[in-house]
Amino acid sequence: MSPIEITVQALVDAPAERTWHFYTDPAHVLRWSAPHEGLRCTRAKTELRPGGRHVGRFEALDGSYTYDYGGDVIAVQAPRRLAIALDDGISMETRLQPDGARTWVTTVFHGAPEVEQGMQRSLWQAVLDNFRDYVAARQAEAKALADSRAEAARRSEAARRGR
């Protein structure tokens, strides 16, 4: 059986460079890479170079399930493209396309033909939706911090001037 092709996409509210950072930095991947609340990513590492290794682990929160995976990085063009071939035969290619201050993230998977296509699409889309939501939350936090610092600077300047 030949692999099936699945495409998932999300519009992320961040520029491509920042989106790439959140997509590839293991500290962030651990926080967004899971298809649902009952599963978490507990290990993530990608050597961002052709021939580098990509490894990770998913664990059920109740301890009932663990899934280790690994693969080879096929191509990297930061901050636009990452292609990986997993050891289990699944391959994926993610492309980032700027759209003003936002970024379209599109991932094409060549998935397992023995697993129902709709289920695979739903799981991969859920992971990408988690990513989109994670980035949105980080962007909101960064904006709130910047606004707070700007307000503190305004108050400090007003106090300095004796107002």
Backbone as JSON Lines, residues from 0, in Angstrom:
{"i":0,"aa":"M","n":[0.83,-1.18,0.0],"ca":[0.0,0.0,0.0],"c":[0.87,1.24,0.0]}
{"i":1,"aa":"S","n":[0.54,2.21,-0.81],"ca":[1.31,3.44,-0.85],"c":[0.75,4.42,0.19]}
{"i":2,"aa":"P","n":[1.59,5.33,0.67],"ca":[1.15,6.28,1.69],"c":[0.07,7.21,1.16]}
{"i":3,"aa":"I","n":[-0.77,7.68,2.06],"ca":[-1.8,8.64,1.69],"c":[-1.29,10.05,1.99]}
{"i":4,"aa":"E","n":[-1.77,11.02,1.24],"ca":[-1.34,12.41,1.44],"c":[-2.41,13.17,2.2]}
{"i":5,"aa":"I","n":[-1.97,13.85,3.26],"ca":[-2.86,14.64,4.1],"c":[-2.26,16.03,4.22]}
{"i":6,"aa":"T","n":[-3.07,17.05,3.97],"ca":[-2.61,18.44,4.1],"c":[-3.42,19.12,5.19]}
{"i":7,"aa":"V","n":[-2.7,19.77,6.11],"ca":[-3.34,20.57,7.15],"c":[-2.74,21.97,7.1]}
{"i":8,"aa":"Q","n":[-3.53,22.95,7.54],"ca":[-3.09,24.33,7.41],"c":[-3.68,25.18,8.54]}
{"i":9,"aa":"A","n":[-2.93,26.19,8.95],"ca":[-3.42,27.15,9.94],"c":[-2.78,28.51,9.66]}
{"i":10,"aa":"L","n":[-3.52,29.55,9.94],"ca":[-3.01,30.91,9.84],"c":[-2.59,31.35,11.23]}
{"i":11,"aa":"V","n":[-1.29,31.61,11.4],"ca":[-0.71,31.94,12.69],"c":[-0.52,33.45,12.78]}
{"i":12,"aa":"D","n":[-0.88,34.0,13.92],"ca":[-0.83,35.44,14.12],"c":[0.56,35.89,14.59]}
{"i":13,"aa":"A","n":[1.56,35.66,13.73],"ca":[2.95,36.06,14.01],"c":[3.71,36.06,12.69]}
{"i":14,"aa":"P","n":[4.75,36.88,12.6],"ca":[5.6,36.86,11.4],"c":[6.31,35.5,11.25]}
{"i":15,"aa":"A","n":[6.77,35.21,10.05],"ca":[7.36,33.9,9.76],"c":[8.55,33.57,10.67]}
{"i":16,"aa":"E","n":[9.41,34.53,10.95],"ca":[10.59,34.25,11.77],"c":[10.2,33.82,13.18]}
{"i":17,"aa":"R","n":[9.23,34.52,13.75],"ca":[8.77,34.17,15.1],"c":[8.0,32.86,15.06]}
{"i":18,"aa":"T","n":[7.2,32.63,14.04],"ca":[6.47,31.37,13.89],"c":[7.46,30.22,13.8]}
{"i":19,"aa":"W","n":[8.51,30.38,13.01],"ca":[9.55,29.35,12.87],"c":[10.17,29.03,14.23]}
{"i":20,"aa":"H","n":[10.46,30.07,14.99],"ca":[11.06,29.87,16.32],"c":[10.16,29.0,17.18]}
{"i":21,"aa":"F","n":[8.88,29.32,17.25],"ca":[7.95,28.54,18.06],"c":[7.78,27.12,17.51]}
{"i":22,"aa":"Y","n":[7.88,26.97,16.2],"ca":[7.68,25.66,15.57],"c":[8.87,24.73,15.76]}
{"i":23,"aa":"T","n":[10.06,25.29,15.9],"ca":[11.26,24.45,15.92],"c":[12.01,24.43,17.25]}
{"i":24,"aa":"D","n":[11.78,25.36,18.14],"ca":[12.48,25.4,19.42],"c":[11.88,24.35,20.36]}
{"i":25,"aa":"P","n":[12.68,23.37,20.81],"ca":[12.15,22.29,21.65],"c":[11.4,22.77,22.89]}
{"i":26,"aa":"A","n":[11.85,23.85,23.51],"ca":[11.16,24.35,24.7],"c":[9.72,24.73,24.39]}
{"i":27,"aa":"H","n":[9.47,25.21,23.19],"ca":[8.11,25.55,22.78],"c":[7.36,24.32,22.27]}
{"i":28,"aa":"V","n":[8.05,23.47,21.51],"ca":[7.4,22.27,20.95],"c":[6.78,21.44,22.07]}
{"i":29,"aa":"L","n":[7.48,21.32,23.2],"ca":[6.97,20.56,24.33],"c":[5.63,21.09,24.83]}
{"i":30,"aa":"R","n":[5.35,22.34,24.58],"ca":[4.14,22.96,25.11],"c":[2.95,22.95,24.15]}
{"i":31,"aa":"W","n":[3.2,22.72,22.85],"ca":[2.08,22.75,21.91],"c":[1.87,21.46,21.13]}
{"i":32,"aa":"S","n":[2.84,20.59,21.09],"ca":[2.78,19.43,20.18],"c":[2.03,18.25,20.79]}
{"i":33,"aa":"A","n":[0.73,18.27,20.67],"ca":[-0.13,17.14,21.06],"c":[-1.49,17.35,20.42]}
{"i":34,"aa":"P","n":[-2.16,16.26,20.03],"ca":[-3.44,16.42,19.34],"c":[-4.63,16.65,20.27]}
{"i":35,"aa":"H","n":[-4.48,16.37,21.59],"ca":[-5.6,16.58,22.5],"c":[-5.1,16.71,23.94]}
{"i":36,"aa":"E","n":[-5.99,17.12,24.82],"ca":[-5.64,17.43,26.22],"c":[-5.09,16.23,26.99]}
{"i":37,"aa":"G","n":[-5.46,15.02,26.62],"ca":[-5.03,13.84,27.37],"c":[-3.64,13.34,27.02]}
{"i":38,"aa":"L","n":[-2.99,14.02,26.09],"ca":[-1.68,13.6,25.62],"c":[-0.73,14.79,25.69]}
{"i":39,"aa":"R","n":[0.51,14.52,26.02],"ca":[1.5,15.6,26.05],"c":[2.79,15.13,25.4]}
{"i":40,"aa":"C","n":[3.51,16.09,24.89],"ca":[4.83,15.84,24.31],"c":[5.83,16.02,25.45]}
{"i":41,"aa":"T","n":[6.6,14.98,25.75],"ca":[7.54,15.04,26.87],"c":[9.0,15.08,26.42]}
{"i":42,"aa":"R","n":[9.21,14.89,25.14],"ca":[10.57,14.99,24.6],"c":[10.45,15.48,23.16]}
{"i":43,"aa":"A","n":[11.3,16.44,22.81],"ca":[11.3,16.97,21.45],"c":[12.69,17.52,21.15]}
{"i":44,"aa":"K","n":[13.25,17.08,20.06],"ca":[14.54,17.6,19.63],"c":[14.65,17.42,18.12]}
{"i":45,"aa":"T","n":[15.06,18.49,17.47],"ca":[15.29,18.43,16.03],"c":[16.61,19.11,15.74]}
{"i":46,"aa":"E","n":[17.51,18.38,15.11],"ca":[18.76,18.98,14.64],"c":[18.44,19.61,13.29]}
{"i":47,"aa":"L","n":[18.38,20.93,13.26],"ca":[17.92,21.66,12.08],"c":[18.99,21.74,11.0]}
{"i":48,"aa":"R","n":[19.25,20.57,10.41],"ca":[20.18,20.46,9.28],"c":[19.83,19.19,8.53]}
{"i":49,"aa":"P","n":[20.03,19.17,7.23],"ca":[19.79,17.92,6.49],"c":[20.64,16.8,7.09]}
{"i":50,"aa":"G","n":[19.99,15.66,7.32],"ca":[20.66,14.53,7.94],"c":[20.57,14.54,9.45]}
{"i":51,"aa":"G","n":[20.09,15.65,10.04],"ca":[19.93,15.72,11.49],"c":[18.79,14.82,11.95]}
{"i":52,"aa":"R","n":[18.78,14.5,13.23],"ca":[17.73,13.65,13.8],"c":[16.59,14.49,14.36]}
{"i":53,"aa":"H","n":[15.42,13.93,14.25],"ca":[14.19,14.5,14.8],"c":[13.62,13.41,15.7]}
{"i":54,"aa":"V","n":[13.53,13.68,17.01],"ca":[13.02,12.68,17.95],"c":[12.02,13.31,18.91]}
{"i":55,"aa":"G","n":[11.12,12.48,19.4],"ca":[10.15,12.96,20.36],"c":[9.45,11.83,21.07]}
{"i":56,"aa":"R","n":[8.65,12.22,22.04],"ca":[7.86,11.25,22.8],"c":[6.54,11.89,23.18]}
{"i":57,"aa":"F","n":[5.47,11.12,22.99],"ca":[4.15,11.49,23.49],"c":[3.81,10.53,24.63]}
{"i":58,"aa":"E","n":[3.17,11.09,25.66],"ca":[2.72,10.28,26.78],"c":[1.3,10.69,27.16]}
{"i":59,"aa":"A","n":[0.48,9.68,27.46],"ca":[-0.85,9.96,27.98],"c":[-0.71,10.48,29.39]}
{"i":60,"aa":"L","n":[-1.54,11.45,29.75],"ca":[-1.48,12.03,31.1],"c":[-1.78,10.99,32.17]}
{"i":61,"aa":"D","n":[-2.59,10.0,31.83],"ca":[-2.92,8.96,32.81],"c":[-1.9,7.82,32.84]}
{"i":62,"aa":"G","n":[-0.83,7.94,32.03],"ca":[0.23,6.94,32.01],"c":[-0.08,5.69,31.21]}
{"i":63,"aa":"S","n":[-1.21,5.66,30.51],"ca":[-1.63,4.45,29.8],"c":[-0.98,4.28,28.43]}
{"i":64,"aa":"Y","n":[-0.26,5.29,27.96],"ca":[0.24,5.24,26.58],"c":[1.52,6.04,26.48]}
{"i":65,"aa":"T","n":[2.49,5.49,25.77],"ca":[3.73,6.19,25.45],"c":[4.07,5.88,24.0]}
{"i":66,"aa":"Y","n":[4.47,6.9,23.27],"ca":[4.86,6.71,21.86],"c":[6.14,7.47,21.6]}
{"i":67,"aa":"D","n":[7.21,6.74,21.32],"ca":[8.48,7.34,20.93],"c":[8.57,7.33,19.41]}
{"i":68,"aa":"Y","n":[9.09,8.4,18.86],"ca":[9.26,8.46,17.41],"c":[10.58,9.13,17.08]}
{"i":69,"aa":"G","n":[11.03,8.88,15.87],"ca":[12.26,9.49,15.39],"c":[12.27,9.5,13.88]}
{"i":70,"aa":"G","n":[13.18,10.28,13.34],"ca":[13.3,10.37,11.9],"c":[14.48,11.23,11.53]}
{"i":71,"aa":"D","n":[14.63,11.42,10.24],"ca":[15.74,12.22,9.71],"c":[15.22,13.49,9.07]}
{"i":72,"aa":"V","n":[15.93,14.57,9.31],"ca":[15.62,15.83,8.65],"c":[16.1,15.72,7.2]}
{"i":73,"aa":"I","n":[15.22,15.98,6.28],"ca":[15.54,15.89,4.86],"c":[15.96,17.25,4.3]}
{"i":74,"aa":"A","n":[15.24,18.31,4.72],"ca":[15.53,19.64,4.2],"c":[15.16,20.7,5.23]}
{"i":75,"aa":"V","n":[15.97,21.75,5.28],"ca":[15.71,22.9,6.15],"c":[16.01,24.16,5.35]}
{"i":76,"aa":"Q","n":[15.04,25.06,5.32],"ca":[15.24,26.39,4.74],"c":[14.57,27.37,5.7]}
{"i":77,"aa":"A","n":[15.29,27.69,6.78],"ca":[14.72,28.57,7.81],"c":[14.52,29.97,7.24]}
{"i":78,"aa":"P","n":[13.43,30.61,7.54],"ca":[12.26,30.18,8.3],"c":[11.09,29.78,7.4]}
{"i":79,"aa":"R","n":[11.33,29.05,6.38],"ca":[10.28,28.77,5.39],"c":[9.91,27.3,5.22]}
{"i":80,"aa":"R","n":[10.85,26.35,5.47],"ca":[10.56,24.96,5.1],"c":[11.32,24.0,5.99]}
{"i":81,"aa":"L","n":[10.62,22.93,6.4],"ca":[11.22,21.83,7.16],"c":[10.61,20.53,6.67]}
{"i":82,"aa":"A","n":[11.44,19.61,6.21],"ca":[10.97,18.31,5.74],"c":[11.64,17.21,6.56]}
{"i":83,"aa":"I","n":[10.82,16.24,7.0],"ca":[11.29,15.17,7.87],"c":[10.73,13.84,7.37]}
{"i":84,"aa":"A","n":[11.56,12.81,7.38],"ca":[11.13,11.44,7.09],"c":[11.24,10.64,8.38]}
{"i":85,"aa":"L","n":[10.1,10.22,8.92],"ca":[10.1,9.46,10.16],"c":[10.5,8.01,9.9]}
{"i":86,"aa":"D","n":[11.02,7.39,10.93],"ca":[11.48,6.0,10.82],"c":[10.35,5.04,10.5]}
{"i":87,"aa":"D","n":[9.1,5.39,10.83],"ca":[7.97,4.5,10.57],"c":[7.4,4.64,9.16]}
{"i":88,"aa":"G","n":[8.07,5.44,8.32],"ca":[7.63,5.58,6.93],"c":[6.79,6.82,6.66]}
{"i":89,"aa":"I","n":[6.33,7.51,7.69],"ca":[5.58,8.74,7.5],"c":[6.57,9.86,7.19]}
{"i":90,"aa":"S","n":[6.24,10.7,6.23],"ca":[7.07,11.88,5.95],"c":[6.19,13.11,6.04]}
{"i":91,"aa":"M","n":[6.84,14.23,6.32],"ca":[6.09,15.48,6.44],"c":[6.94,16.63,5.94]}
{"i":92,"aa":"E","n":[6.28,17.58,5.35],"ca":[6.94,18.8,4.92],"c":[6.09,19.97,5.36]}
{"i":93,"aa":"T","n":[6.69,20.88,6.11],"ca":[6.01,22.06,6.6],"c":[6.58,23.27,5.9]}
{"i":94,"aa":"R","n":[5.68,24.12,5.41],"ca":[6.08,25.37,4.76],"c":[5.41,26.53,5.48]}
{"i":95,"aa":"L","n":[6.18,27.61,5.64],"ca":[5.67,28.84,6.24],"c":[5.62,29.89,5.15]}
{"i":96,"aa":"Q","n":[4.45,30.49,4.99],"ca":[4.25,31.51,3.96],"c":[3.76,32.79,4.62]}
{"i":97,"aa":"P","n":[4.59,33.85,4.61],"ca":[4.15,35.11,5.21],"c":[2.9,35.66,4.54]}
{"i":98,"aa":"D","n":[2.03,36.25,5.36],"ca":[0.81,36.9,4.89],"c":[0.66,38.17,5.73]}
{"i":99,"aa":"G","n":[1.38,39.22,5.33],"ca":[1.43,40.44,6.14],"c":[2.18,40.14,7.42]}
{"i":100,"aa":"A","n":[1.57,40.46,8.56],"ca":[2.19,40.19,9.87],"c":[1.87,38.8,10.37]}
{"i":101,"aa":"R","n":[1.15,38.02,9.57],"ca":[0.79,36.65,9.95],"c":[1.5,35.66,9.04]}
{"i":102,"aa":"T","n":[1.33,34.38,9.34],"ca":[2.02,33.34,8.57],"c":[1.1,32.14,8.38]}
{"i":103,"aa":"W","n":[0.98,31.71,7.13],"ca":[0.29,30.45,6.84],"c":[1.28,29.31,7.09]}
{"i":104,"aa":"V","n":[0.86,28.35,7.89],"ca":[1.66,27.15,8.14],"c":[0.9,26.0,7.48]}
{"i":105,"aa":"T","n":[1.56,25.37,6.52],"ca":[0.95,24.25,5.8],"c":[1.86,23.04,5.93]}
{"i":106,"aa":"T","n":[1.3,21.94,6.38],"ca":[2.07,20.7,6.5],"c":[1.4,19.64,5.64]}
{"i":107,"aa":"V","n":[2.21,18.99,4.82],"ca":[1.75,17.87,4.01],"c":[2.38,16.62,4.58]}
{"i":108,"aa":"F","n":[1.53,15.66,4.96],"ca":[1.98,14.38,5.5],"c":[1.74,13.31,4.46]}
{"i":109,"aa":"H","n":[2.67,12.42,4.35],"ca":[2.46,11.19,3.61],"c":[2.31,10.14,4.68]}
{"i":110,"aa":"G","n":[1.03,9.85,5.0],"ca":[0.69,9.08,6.18],"c":[0.59,7.59,5.96]}
{"i":111,"aa":"A","n":[0.2,6.94,7.04],"ca":[0.1,5.49,7.07],"c":[-1.21,5.05,6.4]}
{"i":112,"aa":"P","n":[-1.14,4.25,5.34],"ca":[-2.36,3.85,4.63],"c":[-3.25,2.93,5.45]}
{"i":113,"aa":"E","n":[-2.7,2.27,6.47],"ca":[-3.51,1.35,7.28],"c":[-4.35,2.07,8.32]}
{"i":114,"aa":"V","n":[-4.11,3.36,8.52],"ca":[-4.88,4.14,9.49],"c":[-5.86,5.03,8.73]}
{"i":115,"aa":"E","n":[-7.1,5.06,9.18],"ca":[-8.15,5.8,8.49],"c":[-7.74,7.25,8.26]}
{"i":116,"aa":"Q","n":[-7.88,7.71,7.03],"ca":[-7.39,9.02,6.61],"c":[-8.04,10.16,7.38]}
{"i":117,"aa":"G","n":[-9.35,10.09,7.62],"ca":[-10.03,11.15,8.34],"c":[-9.5,11.3,9.76]}
{"i":118,"aa":"M","n":[-9.2,10.17,10.4],"ca":[-8.65,10.22,11.75],"c":[-7.27,10.86,11.75]}
{"i":119,"aa":"Q","n":[-6.43,10.47,10.79],"ca":[-5.1,11.06,10.69],"c":[-5.19,12.57,10.46]}
{"i":120,"aa":"R","n":[-6.05,12.97,9.54],"ca":[-6.22,14.41,9.24],"c":[-6.66,15.16,10.5]}
{"i":121,"aa":"S","n":[-7.62,14.61,11.23],"ca":[-8.12,15.26,12.45],"c":[-7.02,15.42,13.49]}
{"i":122,"aa":"L","n":[-6.21,14.38,13.68],"ca":[-5.12,14.44,14.66],"c":[-4.07,15.47,14.26]}
{"i":123,"aa":"W","n":[-3.64,15.43,13.0],"ca":[-2.62,16.38,12.55],"c":[-3.14,17.81,12.58]}
{"i":124,"aa":"Q","n":[-4.41,18.0,12.2],"ca":[-4.98,19.35,12.25],"c":[-5.08,19.83,13.69]}
{"i":125,"aa":"A","n":[-5.42,18.95,14.61],"ca":[-5.51,19.33,16.02],"c":[-4.15,19.79,16.55]}
{"i":126,"aa":"V","n":[-3.09,19.1,16.14],"ca":[-1.74,19.51,16.56],"c":[-1.44,20.9,16.01]}
{"i":127,"aa":"L","n":[-1.73,21.12,14.75],"ca":[-1.45,22.43,14.14],"c":[-2.33,23.53,14.75]}
{"i":128,"aa":"D","n":[-3.57,23.2,15.09],"ca":[-4.44,24.17,15.77],"c":[-3.88,24.51,17.15]}
{"i":129,"aa":"N","n":[-3.37,23.51,17.86],"ca":[-2.72,23.77,19.15],"c":[-1.54,24.72,18.97]}
{"i":130,"aa":"F","n":[-0.77,24.5,17.91],"ca":[0.37,25.37,17.62],"c":[-0.11,26.8,17.39]}
{"i":131,"aa":"R","n":[-1.11,26.97,16.54],"ca":[-1.65,28.3,16.25],"c":[-2.11,28.99,17.54]}
{"i":132,"aa":"D","n":[-2.82,28.27,18.39],"ca":[-3.33,28.84,19.63],"c":[-2.2,29.15,20.6]}
{"i":133,"aa":"Y","n":[-1.19,28.3,20.64],"ca":[-0.03,28.53,21.51],"c":[0.69,29.82,21.1]}
{"i":134,"aa":"V","n":[0.91,29.99,19.8],"ca":[1.58,31.2,19.32],"c":[0.73,32.43,19.63]}
{"i":135,"aa":"A","n":[-0.57,32.34,19.43],"ca":[-1.45,33.48,19.73],"c":[-1.34,33.88,21.2]}
{"i":136,"aa":"A","n":[-1.29,32.9,22.09],"ca":[-1.15,33.2,23.52],"c":[0.19,33.84,23.82]}
{"i":137,"aa":"R","n":[1.27,33.35,23.21],"ca":[2.59,33.95,23.43],"c":[2.64,35.37,22.88]}
{"i":138,"aa":"Q","n":[2.02,35.61,21.74],"ca":[1.98,36.95,21.16],"c":[1.21,37.9,22.07]}
{"i":139,"aa":"A","n":[0.09,37.43,22.63],"ca":[-0.7,38.26,23.54],"c":[0.1,38.59,24.8]}
{"i":140,"aa":"E","n":[0.83,37.59,25.31],"ca":[1.67,37.83,26.49],"c":[2.75,38.87,26.18]}
{"i":141,"aa":"A","n":[3.38,38.75,25.02],"ca":[4.44,39.7,24.64],"c":[3.87,41.11,24.49]}
{"i":142,"aa":"K","n":[2.68,41.23,23.91],"ca":[2.05,42.55,23.75],"c":[1.71,43.14,25.11]}
{"i":143,"aa":"A","n":[1.15,42.34,26.01],"ca":[0.79,42.83,27.34],"c":[2.04,43.3,28.09]}
{"i":144,"aa":"L","n":[3.13,42.56,27.97],"ca":[4.37,42.95,28.63],"c":[4.9,44.26,28.04]}
{"i":145,"aa":"A","n":[4.88,44.38,26.73],"ca":[5.35,45.61,26.08],"c":[4.48,46.8,26.49]}
{"i":146,"aa":"D","n":[3.16,46.6,26.53],"ca":[2.25,47.67,26.95],"c":[2.53,48.08,28.39]}
{"i":147,"aa":"S","n":[2.76,47.09,29.25],"ca":[3.04,47.37,30.67],"c":[4.34,48.15,30.82]}
{"i":148,"aa":"R","n":[5.35,47.77,30.08],"ca":[6.64,48.48,30.13],"c":[6.5,49.9,29.61]}
{"i":149,"aa":"A","n":[5.74,50.07,28.54],"ca":[5.53,51.41,27.99],"c":[4.79,52.3,28.99]}
{"i":150,"aa":"E","n":[3.79,51.74,29.66],"ca":[3.05,52.5,30.67],"c":[3.96,52.86,31.84]}
{"i":151,"aa":"A","n":[4.79,51.94,32.28],"ca":[5.74,52.22,33.37],"c":[6.72,53.31,32.97]}
{"i":152,"aa":"A","n":[7.17,53.28,31.73],"ca":[8.09,54.32,31.25],"c":[7.39,55.68,31.21]}
{"i":153,"aa":"R","n":[6.12,55.71,30.79],"ca":[5.36,56.97,30.76],"c":[5.2,57.52,32.19]}
{"i":154,"aa":"R","n":[4.87,56.65,33.12],"ca":[4.69,57.09,34.51],"c":[6.01,57.59,35.1]}
{"i":155,"aa":"S","n":[7.08,56.87,34.79],"ca":[8.4,57.28,35.31],"c":[8.78,58.64,34.75]}
{"i":156,"aa":"E","n":[8.53,58.84,33.48],"ca":[8.85,60.15,32.84],"c":[7.98,61.24,33.42]}
{"i":157,"aa":"A","n":[6.7,60.95,33.66],"ca":[5.8,61.95,34.24],"c":[6.26,62.3,35.66]}
{"i":158,"aa":"A","n":[6.67,61.3,36.43],"ca":[7.15,61.54,37.8],"c":[8.44,62.36,37.78]}
{"i":159,"aa":"R","n":[9.29,62.04,36.83],"ca":[10.55,62.77,36.71],"c":[10.31,64.25,36.41]}
{"i":160,"aa":"R","n":[9.31,64.5,35.62],"ca":[8.97,65.88,35.25],"c":[8.15,66.58,36.33]}
{"i":161,"aa":"G","n":[7.76,65.81,37.37],"ca":[7.01,66.39,38.48],"c":[5.53,66.54,38.24]}
{"i":162,"aa":"R","n":[5.0,65.71,37.36],"ca":[3.56,65.81,37.07],"c":[2.77,64.88,37.93]}
